[in-house]
């Protein structure tokens, strides 16, 4: 009989490890910096003059070393937090600082003029709740990261099953990443539509008053509004629709970080209130539909992209997602025609100059 064999950890010991784990991660800031997967992706191709094959090889070696030398949960937690900070919180705070420091310039770029300024008179001025919006939004982002960590700890430490996300030294294939991204965005659209319409805007739902009195109390959208809500509606409206597709499809962590990057950038730009947005009509159409929902007492436009509203007939306004796609295609055709004409004019000018 082996008297020196250690007893298995009790349920209380496991609970203590779960509560202590975030503190253990934050004790090592240098390891935390190295555990952000987004940094190798951005830095290696940017600061090197090697070929694409060598860049991919360096990235694979960096990723493999990262996975082998760090606990998987630390990589996932800090990678998720890094994506949220770099692609949502910092851009949104930058928009907020720009609107506050240069209100006259920002007014000309806002879809609703000075009404959408965070420090404008319609929003309460300098004594308004812009600071509350910033604090609550940041808190909700951290709450979502904490809940994602809790799910992983529940699966791996308590239930002893595989992790929610796939984390391995191997890299996902490009077509697998593309398929997962499409599935994830479509599932996010469906989850957002159902939960937003029936849990946050149904008259019999007990959560509706919280959502209406928080997010829908904003006069016009500006940066950080997408994550500004009571924590319970926030989890149903933002966190679950974003995280459940990755959980159900069991994304590779790199795929999830790319998916979360797209979602974070969409949330930062769509709710910024600007009428000049990247990707032209597509993102601009999404922003206009979200503005009509937010400023129209939630009477329609429950999805995040507009696809579910188009299918279910709950869109508000004259334009829908099909009009956005058609307009984007026409805009690209006009751009190509202008380039062809410019080339033709350039050739004629050179010919005349030679003559």
N, C-alpha and C positions, 0 to 999 in steps of 0.2 A: 504494500500500500504506500502510495506516495503522499506523505504528509505536507510536502512543500509545494504541491500544486495549488496555484491561486484559484480562488473561487470566481465564477463568472460575475460580471458586474450586475448589480441589482437595478431595478427600475429607477430608483432614486439616483443611483450613480449615473445612469444614462441621461436622466433629466438634467443633472448638474453639468454634464459634458455639453449638452445642447445649449444651456444658458451661458456657459463659459466660452464656447467656441468663438463667437464674434470678438470677445476680448483678446483671446489668444492670437487671432489674426491681426488685430490692430497693434499688438505689441511689437510687431516686426515690420516697420514701415518700409524698409528696403526690400524685403521679400514681397511686400504688397505692391510696390512699384513694378517689380519684375513679373508679377503675376497678372498684369493687365495684358491680355492677348492682343488688344488693339494696337499697342505700341510697336511690336515687330511688324505688323501688317503695314503701318504707316511709315515707319522709319526705314526699313530695309530697301523698298523700291525707290524711296525719295532720295536718300543720301548715298546711293551707289550707282555706278555706271556700268554694272554688269548686265548680261543678257537676261531675258525673262527666265530661261531655264535655270541659270545660276541663282537668280532671286528666289525662285520657287524652292530650289535646293536649300538655300540659306534659311528660308522661312520654315521648311520642314524640319531642319535641324534645330532651329530655335524653338519651334513648337514642341518637338519631341523632348528636348532638354527641359522645357518648362513643365511638361506633364510629369516627367520622371522625377524631377527634383522638388515638386510642390504637391501638397495634398490636393486632390481633385476639387474638393469643395471650395478651397481657397481660390483656385483659378477661376471657377465659375462665379463665385461671389464678387471678387474684385474686378473680373472682366465685365460683369453686368453693371456694377456700380460705375466703372470707368466709362462705359458706353453712355449711360444715363447722364453722367456729369458732363462729358465732352460734347455730346450731341443733343442734349436737351437743356440741362440746367444752365450751362455757360452761354449758349446762344440766346436763350430766353432772357437771362440777366443782361446780356449785351443789348438786346432789343429794348429792355426796360430802361437801361441807362441812356441809350440813344434818345428814346422818347422823352425822358426827363431832362436831359441836358440840352437838346435841340428841339424844343416843341414846335417851333415854327416850321422847321424843315420836315419834321416827322408828320405834321398835319397834312402836308401835301402828298405824302406817301400812304396815308391811311385811307381805307375804303370809306370810313364814316367821319373823316375829318377830326376835329378836335374832340369830338365825343368819345373817340377811342383812345385818347391820351390817358395814361394811368394817373397823371397828376392834374388832369383837366377838371373844370368845374362840375361837369356832369358826373364825374367819378368821385367827387368829394374833395378835390384839390389836394394840397400837400398833407392835409389832415385826414385824407381818405383812407381806404383800407388796402392800398397797393402793397404796403408792407405785410399785411396779413395774408394777402394773396401769395406773396413770395414765400413766406414762412410755411403756410399750409401746403403749397405745392411742393416745396422741398421735402417737407415731412412725409407727404404721401409717396413721393418717389422712394424715400428711404424705407417707408413701410412696405412698399412692394418688394424691394430687394430683401428685406427681412423675412417676408412671407415666403419668397422663393427659397431662401436659405432654410426656412423651417420645413418646407416640403422635402427638400433634399435630405435633411437630417432625419425626418420621419421615415423616409423610404430606406435610407442606408443604415442608420444607427438604431432605430426602434423596430421597424418591420423586417430589417435585414433582407431587403430586395434590391434590385438594381436601381441605379440612380434615375432621376426623372429625365435628365439629358444625357446624351451619349458623349462620353469623354474618353478619347483614346489618342494614341500617338499617330494613328493613321489620319490622313486628310480626306474629307469628303470629295467625291467627284463633282465636277462643275454641273453636269446635268442633274445630279441628285440634289445639289444646292438649289438649282433653279426650280425643280419640282417642289421641294419643301417650302421655298419662299412663296410660290403661288398658292400652295395648299394653306400655308399659314395665314397669308393675307385674306384669302377667301373665308377661312374659318373664323378669323378675327372679325370680319365684316358680319358674318352670320350671328356670332355670339353677341357682338355689340348691339346689333339690331334687336334681337330678342330680349336681352336683359334691359336695354335702354327703354324700349317701348313698354314692356309689360311689368318690369320691376321698378322703374324710375318715373314713369309717366302714366301709369294706370291709376285711375281714381281710387281703386280699392287697395292699392299697395301701401303698406305702412311706411315704406321708404321714400315715397314720392315727396312728402313735405320737406324732408331733409335736402333732397337734390334741388328742389325748386327754390328753397330759401337760401341755399348756398350758391351754386353755380349760376342759376338763372336770375340771381339778384344783380348780376353784373350788367351794366347798361349796354356796353359794347365790348367785344373781345379785344384783348391785348395779351402780350406775352405772359406765360405761366398760367393762363386761364384753363388750359386743357387738363391740368392736374389739380385745379382748385375745386374742391368739393368736400363735403362731409366724408370722413374716412369710409363709412359703410357704403354709400353710393359710389365712392371712388373705386373701391374694390370690385364692385359689380360692373362699373362702366368702363374702367380702364385696365385694371390689373388682370382680372380673370380673362377677358377677351384676348388680351395680349399673351398671357402665359399658357392658357389651356391648349391652344394649337400646338405649341412646342411640346407640351406634356403628352398630348394624345399621339402626336406623330413621332415623338422622341427624337427631336432634332439633335444633330451633332452640335457641340458647343459653338464651333465656328459658324455654323449655319444660324444658330440662335442669335449670336452676337451681330451677324450681318442683318438678320431680320429685325432685331431690336434697334439697330442703327437706323434702318429705314423708318420704323415706327416713330422713333424719337425725333428724327428730322421732320417727318410729317406733322407731328404734334407741335413742334416748335414754330414752324412756318404757317401752318393752317390757322392757328389761333393768334398769330402775331398782329392781325388787323391790317397788314399792308396790302396794297393793291398791286404791288410789283413783286412777284414770287418766281422762284426758279421752276423750270419745266412748264412755264406758261400756263396754258388753259387747263391742263389736268389738275394741277395743284391749286390753281386759282378757282376752278369750279368746286373743288372740295371745300375750300375756304368759304366761298359764298354760301354753300349749302349749310355749313356749320354755323355761319353767322345768322342765317335765316332761322335756324332751329333755336339758337341761343336767344335771339332778340324777338322771336315770334312765339314765346311762351310754350315752346316744345310741342307744337302742333304737327310736326312732321320732321323728315330728314333725321331719322333715328340711327342710321348706319354711319360708319366713319368714312366710307368711300362713296356711297350713293348707289351701289349695285343693288343691295337688298331693298332700298326704297323704290328703285325703278321697277323691280320685280313685283313688289307688293303694292305698288301704287300709292305710297305714302310720301312721295316727294313734295316739297313746297317750292313754288316758283316755276318759271317757264322753262328753265334749263335743267337737264338731267345728265347723268354720266355718259349717255350716248352722244349728247350734244357736245360734251367736252372732248370725247375721242374724235368726233367728226371735225370739230374746230381745230384740234391739234394737227390732224392730218392735213387739213386745208392750209394751215399756217406753214407747215413744212413744205407743201407743194409750192406755195407762193415764194418761200425762201429759195427753193431750188430754181424756180423760174427766174427769180431776180439774179441769182448767181450766173445762170446761163446767159442772160441778157448782158450782165456786166462783162463777162468774158468776151461776148461778141462785140461789144462796144470797144473793149480794149484792143481786140485784134484789128478792128477797122481803124482805130487811131494810129496803131503802129504801122499799118499799111500806108495810110496817108502821109505819115511822117517820112517813110522811106521814099515815097514818090516825090 
